[in-house]
Amino acid sequence: MADNTGTYELGPGDGRVLVKTGREGLAARAGHDLTIEIARWSARVEVSNGDLTTAAVTAELDLGSLGVRDGTGGAKPLTDKDRRDIQAQAGKILGDPAWAAFTSAQVIPAAGAAVGGAVEGSLTMHGRTQPLRLQVSSPTPGRFRGGATVRQTDFGITPYSGFFGTLKLKDEITIEFEVTLRDLPNGGA
């Protein structure tokens, strides 16, 4: 294995972070399942002994930079006005300043020959901290994908509800990321 010792600073130029939502309620067919991108974020991966399984990972996510990228389903296609309205509503729900931070506690490599595993740590959002386990895979050397499911109410966030409660955002949202550690020696993972 290559010596991966070092500190890797990451941001939007190195990948992306997405939030995926679902809908429920009597009027769920009128709403959209959304793919939202967090445009401003930073992460740091520190590897002290050349082994990525011992890495310390931190990330800060600016939730004020949410941008609606896609909306599927719904009674009509998602318009630019809908996107702006959704972003404004998210700002009201999340408050100001809206940010989230992740700090790892341990990296758990996948068993056997699989590349990846999990990163366990804590997520702080909306003034509350909860444990979070990111499932991570490495489809190619130096490239990492992962995600986790988060319950909004665990962080004191009331999911969006409209049309007198008949259209609701599901409490559980999915956070997905994909990043490339560009400076890994020989692209090692």
MDTraj code that builds the backbone (N, CA, C; nanometers):
import mdtraj as md
import numpy as np

residues = "MET ALA ASP ASN THR GLY THR TYR GLU LEU GLY PRO GLY ASP GLY ARG VAL LEU VAL LYS THR GLY ARG GLU GLY LEU ALA ALA ARG ALA GLY HIS ASP LEU THR ILE GLU ILE ALA ARG TRP SER ALA ARG VAL GLU VAL SER ASN GLY ASP LEU THR THR ALA ALA VAL THR ALA GLU LEU ASP LEU GLY SER LEU GLY VAL ARG ASP GLY THR GLY GLY ALA LYS PRO LEU THR ASP LYS ASP ARG ARG ASP ILE GLN ALA GLN ALA GLY LYS ILE LEU GLY ASP PRO ALA TRP ALA ALA PHE THR SER ALA GLN VAL ILE PRO ALA ALA GLY ALA ALA VAL GLY GLY ALA VAL GLU GLY SER LEU THR MET HIS GLY ARG THR GLN PRO LEU ARG LEU GLN VAL SER SER PRO THR PRO GLY ARG PHE ARG GLY GLY ALA THR VAL ARG GLN THR ASP PHE GLY ILE THR PRO TYR SER GLY PHE PHE GLY THR LEU LYS LEU LYS ASP GLU ILE THR ILE GLU PHE GLU VAL THR LEU ARG ASP LEU PRO ASN GLY GLY ALA".split()
xyz = np.array([
    [0.0845, -0.1173, 0.0000],
    [0.0000, 0.0000, 0.0000],
    [0.0893, 0.1239, 0.0000],
    [0.0474, 0.2257, -0.0732],
    [0.1219, 0.3512, -0.0786],
    [0.1144, 0.4221, 0.0557],
    [0.2143, 0.5047, 0.0836],
    [0.2123, 0.5839, 0.2063],
    [0.1210, 0.7029, 0.1838],
    [0.0044, 0.7004, 0.2473],
    [-0.0969, 0.8046, 0.2319],
    [-0.0900, 0.9081, 0.3431],
    [0.0175, 0.9086, 0.4212],
    [0.0297, 0.9996, 0.5331],
    [0.0170, 1.1436, 0.4849],
    [-0.0624, 1.2209, 0.5568],
    [-0.0753, 1.3619, 0.5227],
    [-0.2136, 1.4145, 0.5557],
    [-0.2336, 1.5406, 0.5219],
    [-0.3612, 1.6073, 0.5421],
    [-0.4166, 1.6450, 0.4062],
    [-0.5404, 1.6087, 0.3829],
    [-0.6073, 1.6337, 0.2555],
    [-0.7219, 1.7310, 0.2795],
    [-0.7143, 1.8467, 0.2177],
    [-0.8188, 1.9483, 0.2274],
    [-0.9107, 1.9330, 0.1066],
    [-1.0404, 1.9238, 0.1305],
    [-1.1373, 1.9020, 0.0241],
    [-1.2422, 2.0121, 0.0221],
    [-1.2995, 2.0330, -0.0952],
    [-1.4074, 2.1288, -0.1113],
    [-1.4833, 2.0967, -0.2388],
    [-1.5722, 2.1874, -0.2822],
    [-1.6559, 2.1619, -0.3987],
    [-1.5786, 2.1249, -0.5256],
    [-1.4553, 2.1674, -0.5399],
    [-1.3759, 2.1297, -0.6562],
    [-1.3316, 1.9843, -0.6544],
    [-1.3497, 1.9171, -0.5406],
    [-1.3058, 1.7784, -0.5247],
    [-1.4216, 1.6792, -0.5228],
    [-1.5442, 1.7298, -0.5328],
    [-1.6591, 1.6398, -0.5290],
    [-1.7857, 1.7161, -0.4993],
    [-1.8853, 1.6434, -0.4502],
    [-2.0126, 1.7093, -0.4187],
    [-2.0826, 1.6394, -0.3036],
    [-2.1730, 1.7160, -0.2417],
    [-2.2542, 1.6661, -0.1320],
    [-2.4003, 1.6911, -0.1697],
    [-2.4811, 1.5856, -0.1657],
    [-2.6215, 1.5949, -0.2031],
    [-2.7114, 1.5561, -0.0866],
    [-2.8290, 1.6163, -0.0829],
    [-2.9341, 1.5807, 0.0114],
    [-3.0523, 1.5351, -0.0724],
    [-3.1074, 1.4183, -0.0404],
    [-3.2220, 1.3670, -0.1146],
    [-3.3403, 1.3539, -0.0196],
    [-3.4531, 1.4078, -0.0643],
    [-3.5735, 1.4078, 0.0177],
    [-3.6826, 1.3259, -0.0490],
    [-3.7789, 1.2857, 0.0296],
    [-3.8972, 1.2159, -0.0195],
    [-4.0204, 1.2844, 0.0355],
    [-4.1369, 1.2443, -0.0113],
    [-4.2626, 1.3084, 0.0297],
    [-4.3607, 1.2036, 0.0780],
    [-4.4560, 1.2501, 0.1567],
    [-4.5608, 1.1630, 0.2067],
    [-4.6847, 1.2457, 0.2334],
    [-4.7924, 1.1799, 0.2695],
    [-4.9177, 1.2491, 0.2976],
    [-5.0185, 1.2287, 0.1853],
    [-5.1411, 1.2725, 0.2094],
    [-5.2484, 1.2541, 0.1126],
    [-5.2200, 1.3215, -0.0210],
    [-5.1496, 1.4332, -0.0204],
    [-5.1202, 1.5070, -0.1441],
    [-4.9768, 1.4824, -0.1925],
    [-4.9162, 1.3727, -0.1503],
    [-4.7761, 1.3449, -0.1862],
    [-4.7557, 1.3426, -0.3373],
    [-4.8572, 1.3006, -0.4113],
    [-4.8429, 1.2939, -0.5570],
    [-4.8254, 1.4319, -0.6196],
    [-4.8636, 1.5359, -0.5501],
    [-4.8495, 1.6718, -0.6028],
    [-4.7079, 1.7253, -0.5838],
    [-4.6354, 1.6740, -0.4859],
    [-4.5012, 1.7229, -0.4546],
    [-4.3932, 1.6521, -0.5328],
    [-4.2680, 1.6844, -0.5007],
    [-4.1524, 1.6282, -0.5698],
    [-4.0559, 1.5643, -0.4705],
    [-3.9912, 1.4572, -0.5137],
    [-3.8746, 1.4055, -0.4427],
    [-3.7576, 1.4890, -0.4928],
    [-3.6830, 1.5485, -0.4016],
    [-3.5818, 1.6463, -0.4393],
    [-3.4398, 1.5944, -0.4255],
    [-3.3546, 1.6406, -0.5147],
    [-3.2104, 1.6263, -0.5021],
    [-3.1565, 1.7673, -0.4848],
    [-3.0950, 1.7925, -0.3700],
    [-3.0470, 1.9250, -0.3332],
    [-2.8960, 1.9174, -0.3139],
    [-2.8236, 2.0110, -0.3733],
    [-2.6780, 2.0131, -0.3580],
    [-2.6370, 2.1179, -0.2560],
    [-2.5402, 2.0826, -0.1723],
    [-2.4795, 2.1790, -0.0804],
    [-2.3588, 2.2353, -0.1544],
    [-2.3686, 2.3610, -0.1958],
    [-2.2672, 2.4204, -0.2841],
    [-2.1392, 2.4603, -0.2110],
    [-2.1496, 2.4962, -0.0822],
    [-2.0307, 2.5377, -0.0065],
    [-2.0087, 2.4400, 0.1088],
    [-1.8936, 2.3755, 0.1044],
    [-1.8564, 2.2807, 0.2095],
    [-1.7054, 2.2644, 0.2082],
    [-1.6543, 2.2153, 0.3180],
    [-1.5121, 2.1826, 0.3253],
    [-1.4970, 2.0580, 0.4109],
    [-1.3922, 1.9829, 0.3824],
    [-1.3637, 1.8622, 0.4604],
    [-1.2125, 1.8485, 0.4732],
    [-1.1746, 1.7769, 0.5752],
    [-1.0324, 1.7539, 0.6007],
    [-1.0163, 1.6075, 0.6394],
    [-0.9225, 1.5412, 0.5743],
    [-0.8900, 1.4021, 0.6057],
    [-0.7446, 1.4004, 0.6499],
    [-0.7204, 1.3557, 0.7728],
    [-0.5842, 1.3494, 0.8265],
    [-0.5450, 1.2035, 0.8463],
    [-0.4366, 1.1651, 0.7806],
    [-0.3862, 1.0290, 0.7894],
    [-0.2479, 1.0378, 0.8525],
    [-0.2347, 0.9809, 0.9726],
    [-0.1096, 0.9983, 1.0466],
    [-0.0082, 0.8869, 1.0245],
    [-0.0527, 0.7678, 0.9866],
    [0.0439, 0.6573, 0.9766],
    [0.0385, 0.5850, 0.8423],
    [-0.0114, 0.6515, 0.7402],
    [-0.0148, 0.5920, 0.6071],
    [-0.1304, 0.4987, 0.5807],
    [-0.2185, 0.4789, 0.6774],
    [-0.3291, 0.3850, 0.6638],
    [-0.4607, 0.4624, 0.6677],
    [-0.5339, 0.4627, 0.5571],
    [-0.6607, 0.5372, 0.5513],
    [-0.7624, 0.4888, 0.6539],
    [-0.7501, 0.3652, 0.7017],
    [-0.8462, 0.3159, 0.8000],
    [-0.8290, 0.3826, 0.9367],
    [-0.7207, 0.4572, 0.9552],
    [-0.7007, 0.5297, 1.0808],
    [-0.7216, 0.6799, 1.0628],
    [-0.7796, 0.7192, 0.9513],
    [-0.7968, 0.8613, 0.9201],
    [-0.8924, 0.9299, 1.0166],
    [-0.8668, 1.0592, 1.0384],
    [-0.9585, 1.1462, 1.1110],
    [-1.0251, 1.2344, 1.0055],
    [-1.1585, 1.2374, 1.0074],
    [-1.2341, 1.3103, 0.9056],
    [-1.3207, 1.4167, 0.9729],
    [-1.3147, 1.5384, 0.9209],
    [-1.4045, 1.6448, 0.9646],
    [-1.4633, 1.7109, 0.8405],
    [-1.5836, 1.7635, 0.8533],
    [-1.6480, 1.8338, 0.7423],
    [-1.7379, 1.9430, 0.7970],
    [-1.7435, 2.0540, 0.7251],
    [-1.8365, 2.1624, 0.7555],
    [-1.9186, 2.1895, 0.6310],
    [-2.0507, 2.1983, 0.6492],
    [-2.1440, 2.2141, 0.5383],
    [-2.2263, 2.3403, 0.5596],
    [-2.2223, 2.4308, 0.4630],
    [-2.2997, 2.5547, 0.4688],
    [-2.4394, 2.5267, 0.4140],
    [-2.5370, 2.5076, 0.5025],
    [-2.6722, 2.4748, 0.4598],
    [-2.7446, 2.5958, 0.3999],
    [-2.6851, 2.7125, 0.4113],
    [-2.7385, 2.8303, 0.3437],
    [-2.7076, 2.8291, 0.1950],
    [-2.6269, 2.7325, 0.1496],
    [-2.5891, 2.7242, 0.0083],
    [-2.6656, 2.6144, -0.0652],
    [-2.7784, 2.5698, -0.0085],
    [-2.8567, 2.4639, -0.0712],
    [-2.9098, 2.5097, -0.2060],
    [-2.8972, 2.4236, -0.3058],
    [-2.9528, 2.4507, -0.4380],
    [-3.0275, 2.3285, -0.4890],
    [-3.1520, 2.3464, -0.5277],
    [-3.2326, 2.2354, -0.5777],
    [-3.1833, 2.1988, -0.7171],
    [-3.1357, 2.0772, -0.7346],
    [-3.0818, 2.0315, -0.8632],
    [-3.1835, 1.9543, -0.9446],
    [-3.2725, 1.8796, -0.8764],
    [-3.3670, 1.7965, -0.9487],
    [-3.4894, 1.7716, -0.8624],
    [-3.6011, 1.7540, -0.9267],
    [-3.7249, 1.7175, -0.8599],
    [-3.7974, 1.6153, -0.9443],
    [-3.8216, 1.4977, -0.8890],
    [-3.8907, 1.3938, -0.9643],
    [-4.0293, 1.3735, -0.9061],
    [-4.1176, 1.3201, -0.9905],
    [-4.2551, 1.3006, -0.9482],
    [-4.3288, 1.4331, -0.9520],
    [-4.4368, 1.4392, -0.8846],
    [-4.5126, 1.5638, -0.8779],
    [-4.6180, 1.5740, -0.9859],
    [-4.7138, 1.6620, -0.9624],
    [-4.8243, 1.6832, -1.0563],
    [-4.7790, 1.7601, -1.1791],
    [-4.6711, 1.8382, -1.1637],
    [-4.6182, 1.9159, -1.2761],
    [-4.4670, 1.9227, -1.2622],
    [-4.3961, 1.9519, -1.3713],
    [-4.2503, 1.9632, -1.3623],
    [-4.2083, 2.0756, -1.2668],
    [-4.0934, 2.0583, -1.2057],
    [-4.0368, 2.1568, -1.1145],
    [-3.9891, 2.2779, -1.1949],
    [-4.0328, 2.3975, -1.1569],
    [-3.9939, 2.5201, -1.2277],
    [-3.8830, 2.5923, -1.1519],
    [-3.8219, 2.6917, -1.2157],
    [-3.7214, 2.7734, -1.1480],
    [-3.7820, 2.8454, -1.0283],
    [-3.9071, 2.8910, -1.0407],
    [-3.9748, 2.9560, -0.9283],
    [-3.9932, 2.8575, -0.8138],
    [-4.0316, 2.7330, -0.8466],
    [-4.0436, 2.6293, -0.7429],
    [-3.9113, 2.6104, -0.6701],
    [-3.8016, 2.6082, -0.7467],
    [-3.6687, 2.5903, -0.6870],
    [-3.6374, 2.7042, -0.5894],
    [-3.6652, 2.8267, -0.6316],
    [-3.6405, 2.9422, -0.5440],
    [-3.7284, 2.9361, -0.4191],
    [-3.8552, 2.8982, -0.4369],
    [-3.9468, 2.8878, -0.3226],
    [-3.9000, 2.7804, -0.2241],
    [-3.8535, 2.6676, -0.2769],
    [-3.8041, 2.5591, -0.1911],
    [-3.6811, 2.6057, -0.1131],
    [-3.5879, 2.6724, -0.1807],
    [-3.4682, 2.7228, -0.1135],
    [-3.5040, 2.8245, -0.0058],
    [-3.6005, 2.9119, -0.0332],
    [-3.6429, 3.0100, 0.0674],
    [-3.7072, 2.9400, 0.1868],
    [-3.7901, 2.8400, 0.1602],
    [-3.8554, 2.7654, 0.2685],
    [-3.7514, 2.6911, 0.3524],
    [-3.6518, 2.6329, 0.2877],
    [-3.5449, 2.5635, 0.3611],
    [-3.4722, 2.6613, 0.4518],
    [-3.4465, 2.7826, 0.4024],
    [-3.3818, 2.8848, 0.4842],
    [-3.4621, 2.9178, 0.6088],
    [-3.5937, 2.9260, 0.5950],
    [-3.6808, 2.9536, 0.7106],
    [-3.6775, 2.8388, 0.8109],
    [-3.6798, 2.7163, 0.7596],
    [-3.6813, 2.5987, 0.8474],
    [-3.5486, 2.5830, 0.9211],
    [-3.4375, 2.6025, 0.8491],
    [-3.3050, 2.5782, 0.9073],
    [-3.2538, 2.6956, 0.9896],
    [-3.3045, 2.8162, 0.9645],
    [-3.2591, 2.9337, 1.0390],
    [-3.1262, 2.9857, 0.9876],
    [-3.0767, 3.0878, 1.0555],
    [-2.9516, 3.1521, 1.0139],
    [-2.8647, 3.1717, 1.1370],
    [-2.7413, 3.1311, 1.1410],
    [-2.6716, 3.0652, 1.0310],
    [-2.7079, 2.9174, 1.0258],
    [-2.7171, 2.8658, 0.9045],
    [-2.7512, 2.7250, 0.8845],
    [-2.6252, 2.6501, 0.8422],
    [-2.5798, 2.5615, 0.9268],
    [-2.4596, 2.4845, 0.8961],
    [-2.4698, 2.3478, 0.9638],
    [-2.3868, 2.2590, 0.9182],
    [-2.3757, 2.1270, 0.9789],
    [-2.2273, 2.0920, 0.9847],
    [-2.1889, 2.0118, 1.0829],
    [-2.0495, 1.9704, 1.0969],
    [-2.0447, 1.8225, 1.1341],
    [-1.9497, 1.7513, 1.0727],
    [-1.9280, 1.6100, 1.1022],
    [-1.7868, 1.5920, 1.1547],
    [-1.7723, 1.5110, 1.2590],
    [-1.6414, 1.4760, 1.3136],
    [-1.6379, 1.3248, 1.3328],
    [-1.5373, 1.2605, 1.2750],
    [-1.5282, 1.1150, 1.2862],
    [-1.4738, 1.0737, 1.4226],
    [-1.5131, 0.9537, 1.4630],
    [-1.4605, 0.8933, 1.5848],
    [-1.3771, 0.7699, 1.5502],
    [-1.4203, 0.6969, 1.4447],
    [-1.3452, 0.5794, 1.4013],
    [-1.3815, 0.5427, 1.2582],
    [-1.2879, 0.4779, 1.1915],
    [-1.3081, 0.4251, 1.0574],
    [-1.3116, 0.2732, 1.0704],
    [-1.4133, 0.2121, 1.0108],
    [-1.4289, 0.0668, 1.0183],
    [-1.4168, 0.0120, 0.8768],
    [-1.3048, -0.0556, 0.8450],
    [-1.2871, -0.1089, 0.7095],
    [-1.3860, -0.2218, 0.6812],
    [-1.4213, -0.2364, 0.5532],
    [-1.5087, -0.3458, 0.5117],
    [-1.4372, -0.4785, 0.5311],
    [-1.5132, -0.5810, 0.5611],
    [-1.4565, -0.7149, 0.5785],
    [-1.4197, -0.7743, 0.4432],
    [-1.3198, -0.8585, 0.4414],
    [-1.2813, -0.9275, 0.3190],
    [-1.2098, -0.8360, 0.2217],
    [-1.2301, -0.8618, 0.0935],
    [-1.1590, -0.7892, -0.0114],
    [-1.2291, -0.6602, -0.0529],
    [-1.3471, -0.6325, 0.0014],
    [-1.4215, -0.5124, -0.0374],
    [-1.3442, -0.3865, 0.0019],
    [-1.3518, -0.2858, -0.0821],
    [-1.2867, -0.1592, -0.0536],
    [-1.3930, -0.0645, -0.0005],
    [-1.3717, -0.0122, 0.1173],
    [-1.4687, 0.0782, 0.1783],
    [-1.4907, 0.0396, 0.3223],
    [-1.6087, 0.0703, 0.3701],
    [-1.6429, 0.0409, 0.5075],
    [-1.7345, 0.1487, 0.5616],
    [-1.7056, 0.1930, 0.6834],
    [-1.7897, 0.2939, 0.7470],
    [-1.7023, 0.3928, 0.8227],
    [-1.7540, 0.5130, 0.8354],
    [-1.6916, 0.6145, 0.9187],
    [-1.7965, 0.6523, 1.0224],
    [-1.7661, 0.6259, 1.1485],
    [-1.8576, 0.6597, 1.2572],
    [-1.8123, 0.7883, 1.3226],
    [-1.9084, 0.8696, 1.3602],
    [-1.8759, 0.9950, 1.4250],
    [-2.0022, 1.0640, 1.4702],
    [-1.9970, 1.1971, 1.4713],
    [-2.1129, 1.2741, 1.5152],
    [-2.1405, 1.3871, 1.4169],
    [-2.2693, 1.4156, 1.4004],
    [-2.3164, 1.5245, 1.3157],
    [-2.3814, 1.6284, 1.4054],
    [-2.3392, 1.7525, 1.3891],
    [-2.4002, 1.8640, 1.4615],
    [-2.4753, 1.9485, 1.3605],
    [-2.6021, 1.9736, 1.3906],
    [-2.6859, 2.0517, 1.3007],
    [-2.7985, 2.1126, 1.3823],
    [-2.8309, 2.2360, 1.3525],
    [-2.9436, 2.3030, 1.4166],
    [-2.9271, 2.3039, 1.5693],
    [-2.8004, 2.3115, 1.6145],
    [-2.7726, 2.3198, 1.7570],
    [-2.7740, 2.1877, 1.8316],
    [-2.7885, 2.0771, 1.7616],
    [-2.7910, 1.9452, 1.8265],
    [-2.6861, 1.8534, 1.7636],
    [-2.6351, 1.7624, 1.8448],
    [-2.5358, 1.6660, 1.7984],
    [-2.5917, 1.5253, 1.8153],
    [-2.5761, 1.4442, 1.7099],
    [-2.6244, 1.3062, 1.7101],
    [-2.5182, 1.2166, 1.6471],
    [-2.5139, 1.0889, 1.6852],
    [-2.4211, 0.9965, 1.6196],
    [-2.4607, 0.9771, 1.4728],
    [-2.3598, 0.9548, 1.3880],
    [-2.3851, 0.9317, 1.2458],
    [-2.2846, 0.8295, 1.1946],
    [-2.3337, 0.7382, 1.1154],
    [-2.2487, 0.6361, 1.0526],
    [-2.2587, 0.6526, 0.9016],
    [-2.1477, 0.6889, 0.8392],
    [-2.1403, 0.7018, 0.6942],
    [-2.0929, 0.5704, 0.6359],
    [-2.1673, 0.5138, 0.5429],
    [-2.1222, 0.3973, 0.4682],
    [-2.0388, 0.4507, 0.3523],
    [-1.9205, 0.3962, 0.3322],
    [-1.8275, 0.4493, 0.2331],
    [-1.7767, 0.3359, 0.1437],
    [-1.7648, 0.3657, 0.0143],
    [-1.7024, 0.2727, -0.0795],
    [-1.5995, 0.3499, -0.1614],
    [-1.5093, 0.2766, -0.2221],
    [-1.4061, 0.3367, -0.3062],
    [-1.4084, 0.2656, -0.4408],
    [-1.4888, 0.3190, -0.5367],
    [-1.5018, 0.2508, -0.6653],
    [-1.3731, 0.2493, -0.7478],
    [-1.2887, 0.3496, -0.7287],
    [-1.1579, 0.3553, -0.7938],
    [-1.0595, 0.4143, -0.6935],
    [-0.9307, 0.3882, -0.7088],
    [-0.8335, 0.4412, -0.6132],
    [-0.8429, 0.5941, -0.5985],
    [-0.8500, 0.6395, -0.4741],
    [-0.8554, 0.7816, -0.4446],
    [-0.9930, 0.8434, -0.4542],
    [-1.0921, 0.7687, -0.4999],
    [-1.2289, 0.8203, -0.5132],
    [-1.3175, 0.7506, -0.4107],
    [-1.3965, 0.8303, -0.3389],
    [-1.4781, 0.7757, -0.2311],
    [-1.6218, 0.8248, -0.2453],
    [-1.7159, 0.7325, -0.2246],
    [-1.8594, 0.7630, -0.2241],
    [-1.9150, 0.7155, -0.0921],
    [-2.0177, 0.7852, -0.0467],
    [-2.0784, 0.7402, 0.0767],
    [-2.2082, 0.8112, 0.1048],
    [-2.2673, 0.7731, 0.2147],
    [-2.3922, 0.8355, 0.2517],
    [-2.4439, 0.7849, 0.3842],
    [-2.5504, 0.8506, 0.4270],
    [-2.6163, 0.8158, 0.5520],
    [-2.7587, 0.8682, 0.5481],
    [-2.8411, 0.8103, 0.6310],
    [-2.9777, 0.8586, 0.6474],
    [-2.9849, 0.9368, 0.7776],
    [-3.0508, 1.0520, 0.7711],
    [-3.0627, 1.1413, 0.8864],
    [-3.2104, 1.1703, 0.9110],
    [-3.2505, 1.1626, 1.0364],
    [-3.3870, 1.2034, 1.0733],
    [-3.3835, 1.3496, 1.1165],
    [-3.4588, 1.4328, 1.0476],
    [-3.4590, 1.5760, 1.0773],
    [-3.5012, 1.6052, 1.2214],
    [-3.6014, 1.5327, 1.2692],
    [-3.6522, 1.5593, 1.4042],
    [-3.5482, 1.5301, 1.5124],
    [-3.4499, 1.4432, 1.4831],
    [-3.3420, 1.4181, 1.5783],
    [-3.2603, 1.5449, 1.6037],
    [-3.2681, 1.6398, 1.5111],
    [-3.1935, 1.7646, 1.5222],
    [-3.2859, 1.8830, 1.5519],
    [-3.4085, 1.8545, 1.5937],
    [-3.5025, 1.9606, 1.6277],
    [-3.5589, 2.0338, 1.5070],
    [-3.5498, 1.9717, 1.3900],
    [-3.6011, 2.0320, 1.2673],
    [-3.7375, 1.9705, 1.2365],
    [-3.8363, 2.0549, 1.2170],
    [-3.9686, 2.0083, 1.1782],
    [-3.9736, 2.0007, 1.0267],
    [-3.9932, 1.8816, 0.9706],
    [-3.9972, 1.8688, 0.8251],
    [-4.1078, 1.9554, 0.7641],
    [-4.0820, 2.0030, 0.6436],
    [-4.1779, 2.0871, 0.5725],
    [-4.3134, 2.0179, 0.5596],
    [-4.4185, 2.0968, 0.5744],
    [-4.5547, 2.0485, 0.5565],
    [-4.6332, 2.1587, 0.4868],
    [-4.7108, 2.1222, 0.3864],
    [-4.7902, 2.2201, 0.3126],
    [-4.9288, 2.1672, 0.2843],
    [-5.0084, 2.2499, 0.2213],
    [-5.1467, 2.2134, 0.1864],
    [-5.2206, 2.1569, 0.3071],
    [-5.2127, 2.2334, 0.4185],
    [-5.2816, 2.1971, 0.5424],
    [-5.2405, 2.0590, 0.5944],
    [-5.1120, 2.0270, 0.5756],
    [-5.0581, 1.9025, 0.6281],
    [-5.0770, 1.7816, 0.5386],
    [-5.1366, 1.8000, 0.4205],
    [-5.1588, 1.6849, 0.3329],
    [-5.0367, 1.6524, 0.2464],
    [-4.9408, 1.7450, 0.2376],
    [-4.8146, 1.7210, 0.1680],
    [-4.7032, 1.7441, 0.2680],
    [-4.6233, 1.6425, 0.2909],
    [-4.5176, 1.6516, 0.3916],
    [-4.3864, 1.6001, 0.3351],
    [-4.2786, 1.6592, 0.3828],
    [-4.1459, 1.6070, 0.3554],
    [-4.1227, 1.4944, 0.4559],
    [-4.0736, 1.3798, 0.4091],
    [-4.0446, 1.2701, 0.5013],
    [-3.9397, 1.3151, 0.6018],
    [-3.9511, 1.2633, 0.7224],
    [-3.8568, 1.2965, 0.8288],
    [-3.7159, 1.2511, 0.7918],
    [-3.7040, 1.1355, 0.7302],
    [-3.5730, 1.0824, 0.6939],
    [-3.5286, 1.1379, 0.5593],
    [-3.4079, 1.1935, 0.5589],
    [-3.3455, 1.2407, 0.4359],
    [-3.2152, 1.1631, 0.4180],
    [-3.1663, 1.1584, 0.2956],
    [-3.0419, 1.0893, 0.2675],
    [-2.9353, 1.1914, 0.2306],
    [-2.8191, 1.1779, 0.2909],
    [-2.7047, 1.2615, 0.2562],
    [-2.6074, 1.1720, 0.1804],
    [-2.5649, 1.2168, 0.0616],
    [-2.4706, 1.1408, -0.0192],
    [-2.3525, 1.2302, -0.0547],
    [-2.2355, 1.1696, -0.0644],
    [-2.1186, 1.2457, -0.1071],
    [-2.0340, 1.1626, -0.2014],
    [-1.9572, 1.2338, -0.2814],
    [-1.8572, 1.1718, -0.3677],
    [-1.7398, 1.2675, -0.3741],
    [-1.6211, 1.2176, -0.3377],
    [-1.5010, 1.3013, -0.3370],
    [-1.3831, 1.2255, -0.3951],
    [-1.2856, 1.3030, -0.4408],
    [-1.1605, 1.2467, -0.4905],
    [-1.0465, 1.3058, -0.4098],
    [-0.9660, 1.2199, -0.3489],
    [-0.8443, 1.2648, -0.2822],
    [-0.7361, 1.2684, -0.3887],
    [-0.7142, 1.3856, -0.4451],
    [-0.6270, 1.4016, -0.5628],
    [-0.4805, 1.3769, -0.5348],
    [-0.4355, 1.3991, -0.4147],
    [-0.2925, 1.3936, -0.3878],
    [-0.2452, 1.2610, -0.3285],
    [-0.3285, 1.1554, -0.3367],
    [-0.2838, 1.0275, -0.2843],
    [-0.1677, 0.9757, -0.3687],
    [-0.0581, 0.9361, -0.3059],
    [0.0528, 0.8788, -0.3825],
    [0.0046, 0.7583, -0.4629],
    [0.0340, 0.7549, -0.5902],
    [-0.0043, 0.6455, -0.6801],
    [-0.1537, 0.6203, -0.6829],
    [-0.2353, 0.7200, -0.6364],
    [-0.3797, 0.7032, -0.6345],
    [-0.4257, 0.5980, -0.5364],
    [-0.3414, 0.5592, -0.4423],
    [-0.3733, 0.4492, -0.3506],
    [-0.4949, 0.4751, -0.2658],
    [-0.5666, 0.3716, -0.2346],
    [-0.6842, 0.3835, -0.1468],
    [-0.6672, 0.2937, -0.0270],
])
top = md.Topology()
chain = top.add_chain()
for i, resn in enumerate(residues, 1):
    res = top.add_residue(resn, chain, resSeq=i)
    for name in ("N", "CA", "C"):
        top.add_atom(name, md.element.get_by_symbol(name[0]), res)
traj = md.Trajectory(xyz[None], top)
